[in-house]
Amino acid sequence: MLDTEDLFLLDVRTQSEFDEGHIKYANLIGVTLLPSRLDEVPNKETVLVYCKSGTRSASASSTLIGAGYIDVYNMEGGINAWKAAGILL
């Protein structure tokens, strides 16, 4: 999925978490800021949402779906799952 051209990768963690490491090409919009920054998330692309463990990204995914976004995916397990699987950032 990450090699899809029409993918918007949304990191909903804090700035400090993002600065510690993030997935290449990720866009940072903290979960608490998302409702006021929906205009920054394209609604014509697939949106993959992630956080540290999957809790905040699940909430953010619900926010997007509630706002009319259709092609939204929550990265289960978050960035912790990536690290546990040995995927480098």
Protein Blocks (a to p, Z undefined) as FASTA:
>chain_A
ZZpfkbccddfbdfklmmnopcehiacddfklmmmmmmmpcfkbccddddfkommmmmmm
mmmmmnopabdcddehijmlmmmnopaZZ
